[in-house]
Amino acid sequence: MAKYWHYFKVGYLILSSYRSTVFFGLLRHFVIVSMSIFLWGTIFRQKSMIDGFDFRLVVTYYIFVEIIDIFYTTTAARVTSRDINKGDLNNYLTKPINYWAYLLFYGFGSMTNYVLLGIAAFIIGGLFFPNLIYFPTNYWLTPLTILIIIVSAILYNQIFYVVGLVTFWISDNSQFRSGIKQLVGVLGGRWIPLTFFPSSILTILSFTPFPFLFNYIFKVFSGSLSFGEIGALLTKELIWLAGLMWLGNILWKKGLKRYEAFGK
């Protein structure tokens, strides 16, 4: 386990050396939140409540999902694609490490700066603008929310690990990777709360892993779900994670056979 924490530290130190990257990354999230607040502020001038959301809850939603997005990383897809195309995968196949675990720890390490600064900004914003940002009154929701964010971050990582493994068959999957990221954002509720979607679409989405990535996490945080419902959602999410890990393992084994044959 110590060797994987080393990769976590490497990821953290590499991004820490590029402070401008961290700054502009956080600036991007700030601009997205600001534009969302401006847009919904205009809409709520005409209405006080929309599908269970008032202006304060909408503002909190968009700040919250941007912070969640900071936890997520597509490093697994990007690095896997690079290693396969450049042949650098050989360096890891000859080492006593698990490639999946290496990507997981390295990716999370690279996002640590963003996560810490994002959480600090959320807390500070809540202190200075208490009437604009909602905080749950049930303190048990905080550890539950953190737990589900961690599971969701691993689920997100697994989705893009699978996307990266597609490189065994499609050498340039950058457009595919970008398309999946945008699709996950739309169907997961990053850009608009899924509550605003038609009921028929919500029914279809309930059979996918996407709502677990943004929408359901906010429901837990806002206290709109019972503990029984939270337990059921967490169970379903773990099932999805197990299924995607199984799929990733199959693609990895089949992809390695293709990779080794190509190398010969």
N, C-alpha and C positions, 0 to 999 in steps of 0.2 A: 504493500500500500504506500510505503514511503516514496517509492519511485514515481508514483502517480501524483502525489502531492508536490514532488519536484517539478513535474510538468505544469501543475497549477501555478506554482511560483514563477516558472519561466513565462507563462502566458501573461501573468500579472506584470512582471518586470518589463516585458517587451512593450506592452501598451503604455506602461508608465513612462517610458522613455519618449513617447510621442504625445506630449501634453496637448499640442494643438489638435491632434486627432480626437482626444477626449473632449476638449473644449467645443469643437465644432459638432461633435456627435451630440453632446448635450444641448447645444444651441438648436440643432435640428428638432429635437424633441420639444424644446421650449416654443419654437415657432409653430409647430403642429398644434400644440395645446392652445396657444394664443389665438390662432386662426379658428380653432374649433369653438373657443369661448366667444369670440366675436360673432361667429355665424349663429350659434345657438342663442346668444344674447338677443340677436335680432328677431329670431323666431319666437322667443318667449316674451317678447313685448306684446304679442298678440294673444298668447295663451299662458296661463299660469301652470298648467299641468299637461303633459303629453305621455300617455300610456304608462302612468305611474312615476314619471320623471318630472321633477321640478327643476328650475335652473341650477340650484345648488347641487343637486344630485348629478345632473348632466356634467357640470364642471368637474366634480369629483371623479366621475366616470372617465373622462378624457385624460385627466391627470393620472389617474390610477392605471389605465391601460398603457399609457406611455411608460410608466415606471415598470410595469410588467414586461413590456417589450424590451426594456433595458436588460432584463434577466435573460432574454432569449438571444441565442447566437446561431448563425448559420456557418460557423467555423467548420463544423463536421463536414458539410457539403463542400465548402471551398477547399479545405486542406486535402480531403480525400480525392477530389478531382485533380488537384495539383500533383499529389503524390503518384497517382495512377498514370497521368499523362507524361510526367517527367521521369518516371521510373524510380522515384525516391521511395516508393513503397517497399522496395527491396531492403532498405535500411532498417525497416521495422519488422520485416518478416524474419530477419536473422537475429533479432533481439528477443530476450525473454520478457516481452511485454504484451499486453492485450491492446490491440490497435484501437478498439472501441473505447476502452477506458482511458487511453492516452488522449484521444480526441475530446472526451467528456471533460476531463480535468483541465486540459489545456484551454479549451473553449471557455469554461467557467472562469478560469483564472484571468483570461483576457478581458472579461466583462466586469471584474470586481470594482474597478475604479468607477465605471458608469453606475453600478448598483449603489455603492455607498453614497455617491454624490446625489443620485436621484432620490434616495430615501431621505437624505438630509434636506433636500429642497422641498419634498412633500411635507415633512414635519414643520419646517420653518414657515412654509406657506400656510399650514393649518394654524400656526400660532399667531401669525400676523393677519390672516384673513379667516377668522373662525366662522363667519357667516357665509363664506363662499365655498369652503371645503368641508365635507361631511366626514366625521369620524364615528365609528360604531360605539354604541354605549355598552354593549356586551363585550367585555375584555377577553372572553374566551375565543372570540372570533379572530383575534389577532394571531395567536399561534396556529389556529386552523388555516387561516389564510396563508400564512408563511409556509406551512406544510404543503398545501395544495399548489402554491407557486413553485416550490422546489420540484414536486412531481411533474407539474406542467412544463417546467424548464427542461427536464429530462425527456419528456414526451416530445417537445419541440425539437430538441437535439436529435432524437431518434428519427423523426420525420426527415430531417435534413441529412442525417447519416445515410438513410435509404436513398435519398436523392443523389447524394455523392456517389454511392455505389453504382448508380446507373452509368457512371463514366466508364465502367468496364465494357459497356456496349455502345455508348454514345460518347465519343471523345470530347466534344465540346457541348456541355450541358448547361452553360452559363445562362442562356435564355430560359431554359427549362427551370433552372434553380430560381431565377428571378420571378418567373411566372408563378411558381409554387408559393413563394414568399408573399406575393400580392394576394393570391387566392386564400392563403391561410389568414391573412389580415382581414379580408372581407368576410369570409365565412366564419371566422372566429369571433368577430365583433370588435375588432380594433378600430375600424373607421366609423362604425355606427352601431349602437346597441342592437342586439338581435331581437329585442322586444319590438322594435319597429318593423321587423320583417313580417310578411304574411304568414298566417298559421300553417299553411301547407309547406312553406319553405322551412319553417321551424321544425316541423315533423321530420322532414328529410334530414336536416342537420343533426337531429338528436341521434341519428344512427352513424354519425361521423365523429372523429376525434376533435374537430375544430373548435366547437364551443367551449371545450375544456381549457383552451389556451388563453382566452380573455373573458368571455361573457360569464361563464359560471364562476370564475374567480371573484368577479365583482359582486355577484349575487351572494357569495359567501361573506365577503367583506361588508356588504351593506346590511346583512342580517335578514335578507328576504327569504332565506331557506332555513328549515328546521335542521336539527342535528341529524335526524334520520335521513333527510334528503341529502345532506352533505355527505353522510356515510355512503349512501347509494351512489352518488356521483363519483366519489373517490374510488369506489370499487370498480365502476365502469371505466374510469380513466386508467386504473392499473391494468385492467383487462386489455384495453387498447395498447398500452405500453408493452405489455407482454407479447401481444400479437405482432406489433411492429418490430420488437426485438427478435422474434422468431423469423419474421420476414427478412430482416437485416442479416441474420445469421445464414439463411439460405442463399441470399444474394452474394454474401461475402465468399462462401465456399464455392459457388458456381463461378463467381467472378474471378477468383484466384486461379481456377483451372484454365480459364480463358487467358488470364494475364500471364501465367507461366507458359502456356502454349505459344503465346505471341512472343514472349521473351526468347524462346528457343529459336 
